């Protein structure tokens, strides 16, 4: 079943700069052959559940097998019948953002209505 995960795998207690350790993790993910994208905080991986989880395990153990305490944050989206969710979700979001709200037609207020509205504000 197609699965999209966002995963952050990082060493704990390894100093302030983690990029070298994180690079080892990302290298495993990229070499997996599964579709993936890395951002500043997470790497997304897409594929069938077993393949994605095998990559997450392998990437995690790159650090853990070196005796490095490793933290994993994982969010999974399993959506039956969908594929290419990594790009498809963004495409659907961009389409929604491009939709312009329809202008609301308003009747011009009569002089009497504007006077009532002004008096109402004054009385408050």
C-alpha positions, -999 to 999 in steps of 0.1 A, spaced: 0 0 0 14 34 -10 28 53 20 43 88 24 64 94 54 81 125 68 110 114 89 136 132 109 165 110 121 191 127 142 218 120 168 212 130 203 240 144 225 265 147 196 273 184 199 258 214 183 264 207 146 246 176 134 249 180 96 276 153 91 256 127 110 223 137 92 241 135 59 249 99 66 212 93 72 201 112 41 226 93 19 210 60 29 176 73 20 187 88 -13 205 55 -23 173 36 -16 158 44 -50 125 54 -34 112 89 -43 124 113 -16 128 150 -8 148 166 20 139 199 36 155 217 65 137 196 91 124 164 75 130 140 46 99 126 29 100 91 15 73 75 -7 67 39 -16 50 8 -3 48 5 35 74 -23 38 99 -6 15 96 27 32 99 13 67 129 -8 57 146 24 45 137 42 77 152 13 98 184 12 77 188 50 79 182 49 117 207 22 123 235 40 104 239 61 135 227 36 161 252 9 150 280 34 157 268 37 193 251 70 187 219 76 206 194 83 178 161 101 178 134 94 151 103 115 145 80 100 119 47 109 104 30 86 79 2 91 55 -13 59 41 -39 68 15 -53 38 -4 -58 43 -41 -33 72 -43 2 74 -56 27 102 -62 14 118 -30 47 137 -24 40 159 -54 2 154 -57 -5 169 -23 15 201 -32 -2 203 -66 -37 201 -50 -26 227 -24 -13 251 -51 -46 246 -71 -66 256 -40 -44 286 -34 -49 298 -70 -87 298 -66 -98 334 -63 -128 340 -40 -159 351 -59 -167 388 -53 -198 393 -31 -224 414 -48 -236 441 -25 -265 465 -30 -256 502 -26 -269 514 7 -297 540 7 -291 573 24 -315 563 51 -296 530 58 -263 549 60 -278 574 85 -292 545 106 -258 528 106 -240 560 116 -265 568 144 -261 532 156 -223 536 159 -227 570 177 -251 555 203 -227 526 212 
